[in-house]
Every structure is written in C-alpha cells, then in structure tokens.
C-alpha cells in the first residue's frame, strides 16, 4: 500500500498531476482539454456510463472505473498519487432525480464519499468539486451570492449539497482543502468538445437541433413570468470560462464556495433570437405551460470568484456562446463519433 504523501500541493506556475473524474462528460472534457493545453498531466477516471469515450482528450490516460466501487478508486488514487482531484462525475438530471432519488444519493454521495476516502488514505488534500446553483433552491435574493441559505428543492441539488457537507467535515477533521464551484447554465463548446447528452435537457442545444432540422420546434415552458418578455431568465456561462475557473481554483491556495456565472441573465426568447441570428434559420417556438418549480429568474453574483480567483469570463456575449455551440453541432450533428 502506498504511504500518505507529505509534499505540498502545487500552485500557480507549477505543473500538476490531476486526477479528474467524469472527463468524458461535457464540462469535464473541456476542462481536461484546457489542463492539457497548459501542460498539466491528467488522469481521467470515468465509467463512461453517460459520457463519451471520444470526448476524453487523447493526451490523457483514461482509467475506466466506477466511483461506486471503492476498491477501483482507491487503487487508482494510490497508483496515480495526484497533486489534486477535480470531481465532475455525477448524475445531473433534475427530473430524473425527482423520479429516482435513491439513485442520485447512491451515485453522487456514495461515489463521492469513496473518492474522499481514497484521498484521505493517500494524503491527497486538494479537491475542486463540481457543485451547482441548485443547492440554493428558490433563492431569497437576486443576484445569488454564496451566503444565501442552501435549501435544495430536488434530490439532485440535495445530493450536491450533502457532498459539500461531507467535504466540510473532512476539511475540519483531516485537512482536506475543498473548493465548491457552483455553476449556473453552462453552454458553448470548443472546436473539439461540445454538448452531447441523452436525453438533452439544456436550452441552447435543443434550440440548435431545430436549426439542424432534427426537431420541428423548440418548446417554451411559460410566457407569463414576471420578466420583460414573460419567459424565464437564466445566467449562461461559456464552458471555456467555466473550465478556466477550475484551473484557477487549482492554482490558488483557496477553499470554500464560488458562484460561477456572468451576472447577466438572458430570457428564453432572447436565447432563441440569438440562435436565429447566428444560424440564419427560422426557429419555430411552441408555447407550453410552466414547469413546476421553475423560478422566473436565476442570475449569479460572481464577485467572489472575480476577486479571489481573479476569474473574468472572456466569452460572456450570448452570441459568442451560441456561435461556438453552433460550430460544434454543425461538425457533429449526431454527436460524438458520428461526424
């Protein structure tokens, strides 16, 4: 058995060895790409259940394993002995979590605890955790800051909050150094890696499917909210800006929560109009009733990330986000491996 390591974590301007879980998924694939571009060594641990082998950067080493198997992650951690962990692997469908809550707790919490146990046993301290704004539930204030009460309204958000809690206790008792990155709406793509989910629940790729001729219209759930055009407003963040925040969190000696968003919200109708402009296609909409639990407005207060991480989104314009997503979907109209 490997002994717990005693050397310090590497910070800014030093190359690191990173164990990254969930590197075959959307945000994980782009973060892996940027880490490799920066010269870091990345080992991806992924069961490929909901991701794509083609989305794993070829410059990495892929270990096919499941966090629900404690021996698999412990053996990998002892072999790799990384400087830090970036943890993406999770189930992430709100609707599914409402139908199968136990499934989310077993995977997102149970798997996370196995990862944490493997870190403790090998002396790895730093972990960047892919959390979510869903931990806040229905926010009391807007824009949403990190000190708001966390009251999740679905098992997905609850599972993320419970793992944040586990990390805090390990920080207090064993010196784990966690960073919680609470995302808002990831969108966009790089030239190599983009969004390919089954089922697809995110607005921008579903709008672009209409432009590709794959679906006849985009459903709009509610046009009677208290917003300027009656449709929900959300904070969209380019996946490259999101990935860069993970790298900054790795490079700096920080812990705790950070909201990641642009601080600017766009309505569903504004997103559809941007997609029309970028693609040059008429994109029909079909109005449908509101979905239960959809707040009218969710926008991040990301001042802490800007101040502490020195993070500034560089691709915050909605048309830039849409254009990058459109380029990837045109090159991969059926998703990965079927260009």
Secondary structure as UniProt FT lines:
FT   TURN            12..13
FT   STRAND          17..21
FT   TURN            22..24
FT   HELIX           26..37
FT   TURN            38..39
FT   STRAND          41..46
FT   HELIX           53..55
FT   TURN            58..59
FT   STRAND          61..64
FT   TURN            67..68
FT   HELIX           70..80
FT   STRAND          84..87
FT   HELIX           94..99
FT   HELIX           101..104
FT   HELIX           105..110
FT   HELIX           111..122
FT   STRAND          126..132
FT   HELIX           133..136
FT   TURN            146..147
FT   HELIX           155..174
FT   STRAND          177..183
FT   STRAND          185..187
FT   HELIX           203..211
FT   TURN            212..213
FT   STRAND          218..221
FT   TURN            228..229
FT   STRAND          233..238
FT   HELIX           239..251
FT   STRAND          256..260
FT   STRAND          265..267
FT   HELIX           268..279
FT   STRAND          285..288
FT   TURN            292..293
FT   STRAND          297..298
FT   HELIX           303..308
FT   HELIX           318..331
FT   TURN            332..334
FT   TURN            336..337
//
